[in-house]
Amino acid sequence: MMNPFKMLGDMNAMRKQAAAIQQALEAEEFEVVEGNFRIVMTGNQNVKAAEVDGMQNEQLKRAINDVIKKSQQAAASKLAQLSQSMGQ
C-alpha cells in the first residue's frame, strides 16, 4: 500500500521543481530574424516583441501569443484525456 503522505510530499516537490523550471524558462529569450521580421520569445512561449521593418507591432504580438495559447490549451486537453484513459 502506498503511503499517502509520501505521495503528497512527492507532488509538492514536483510542483516546486516545475515552478523553478518555469521561472528559468521565463528568463531565457529566443530571437529569430527572418527578412524584415523580428520575433523575440521567452522560453515559456510568451512573445515579448514582434517587429516588422524595425517597428514594434503590438497587434501581431497579441495574435502570436493568442495562437500559442490556443495550441497549448489543445495540447493540455489531449494530455488530460490521455492521462484519464491511462488511469482507467
C-alpha positions in Angstrom: 0.0 0.0 0.0 1.3 3.5 -0.9 1.9 6.0 1.8 -0.4 8.9 1.0 1.8 11.4 3.0 4.8 10.4 0.9 2.8 10.9 -2.3 1.8 14.4 -1.1 5.4 15.2 -0.4 6.5 13.9 -3.8 3.8 16.0 -5.5 4.8 19.1 -3.6 8.4 18.5 -4.6 7.4 18.1 -8.3 5.3 21.4 -8.1 8.4 23.2 -6.7 10.6 21.8 -9.4 8.1 22.7 -12.1 7.9 26.3 -10.8 11.7 26.6 -10.8 11.8 25.3 -14.4 9.1 27.8 -15.4 11.0 30.6 -13.8 14.2 29.6 -15.6 12.4 29.4 -18.9 10.9 32.9 -18.4 14.4 34.3 -18.1 15.5 32.8 -21.4 14.9 34.6 -24.6 15.0 33.4 -28.2 15.2 35.7 -31.2 14.5 35.0 -34.8 15.1 37.5 -37.6 13.7 36.5 -41.0 13.8 39.1 -43.7 12.2 42.2 -42.3 10.6 40.3 -39.4 12.0 40.0 -35.8 10.3 37.9 -33.1 11.6 37.7 -29.5 10.0 34.9 -27.3 10.7 33.7 -23.8 11.4 30.1 -23.1 7.9 29.7 -21.7 6.5 30.7 -25.2 5.5 34.3 -24.4 6.2 36.7 -27.3 8.0 39.8 -26.0 8.5 41.6 -29.3 7.2 41.3 -32.8 8.7 43.8 -35.2 8.2 44.5 -38.9 10.8 46.7 -40.6 12.2 47.6 -37.2 8.8 48.8 -35.9 7.1 47.1 -32.9 3.8 45.6 -34.0 1.5 45.1 -30.9 -1.3 43.6 -32.9 1.0 40.9 -34.4 2.5 40.2 -30.9 -1.0 39.7 -29.5 -2.1 37.4 -32.4 1.0 35.2 -32.0 0.5 35.0 -28.2 -3.1 34.1 -28.7 -2.4 31.3 -31.2 0.3 29.9 -28.9 -2.1 29.9 -26.0 -4.7 28.1 -28.1 -2.2 25.4 -29.1 -1.1 25.0 -25.5 -4.7 24.6 -24.3 -5.4 22.0 -27.0 -2.2 20.0 -26.0 -3.1 20.2 -22.3 -6.6 18.9 -23.1 -5.2 16.0 -25.1 -2.8 15.1 -22.3 -5.6 15.3 -19.8 -7.7 12.9 -21.9 -4.7 10.6 -22.2 -3.9 10.5 -18.5 -7.6 9.8 -17.8 -7.7 6.9 -20.2 -4.4 5.5 -18.7 -5.9 5.8 -15.2 -8.8 3.6 -16.1 
